[in-house]
């Protein structure tokens, strides 16, 4: 009975570690030019560039990007927190038309499957209300 309990505990621990690891990408493979070596981009650089670009848009409080999938077929998850008075349509248009287009160009990808989650932040306290 004790041996079975140990095996179950080890299997549960392995499952937990796999769940925590996720499918984050550490490097993204870029298309090599004819006759040249392998080109890689550290995913943190791409994530940081997207976060900086989107985080600088008016009305954006915070942007977090995660590269997922595999090094040859990456996916992006972008979580954007907006101020309560942000222009959601403008932010969405800029994310789609600027940030994602620039990232696809940097990665030399025609497609980059992306999930964008926009959420509104609670209003700041002590902020004067306009009547």
Secondary structure, 3 states (H helix, E strand, C coil): CHHHHHHHHHHHHHHHHHHHHCCECCEEEECCCCCCCCEEEEHHHHHHHHHHHHHCCCCEEEEEEEEEECCCCEEEEEEEEECCCCCHHHHHHHHHHHHHHHHHHHHCCCCCCEEEEEEECCCCCCCCCCC
